[in-house]
Amino acid sequence: MDQQGREGGCQCGNVRYEIGGEPMLAAICHCSMCRRANAAPVVAWAMYAQEQVRFTRAQPQEYASSAEARRGFCPHCGTQISFTADFLPGLIDITIGSLDQPEALKPTLHYWHSKHLGWVEFADGLPRHPELPPFE
């Protein structure tokens, strides 16, 4: 990977990926679907154009979490890696926690904050959007 590239993968190493360039968005999602899919109170995502992401070992297996959305995960260890949706054509979200160096990619906002758990509060001062942020 080049200097601006990132790498990551699942817990067991079966699914690995490389990403070229910077994300369009890095954010913390509070929606109930992400909470359930990751068994976590929030999920940090980085959004890229699909052509920026290349899976270098096994492809993630996909689960249709709704009629319009698919979540990619490792079929061996279950780690969630990606999210794609019909309403985000040509884009792919990658879980920041699956990056080899997740501390290097800091989220810049919260979305679906209208669904946040009352006991989960971040003192980060980042903007909060009740649903998806505006894509301009």
Buried (B, 14 or more C-beta within 10 A) or exposed (E): EEEEEBBBBBEEEBBBBBBBBEBEBBBBBBBEBBBEBBEBEBBBBBBBEEEBBEBEEBEBBBEEBEEEBBBBBBEBEEBBBBBBBEEBEEBBBBBBBBBEEBEEBEBBBBBBBEBBEEEEEBEEEBEBBEEEBEEE
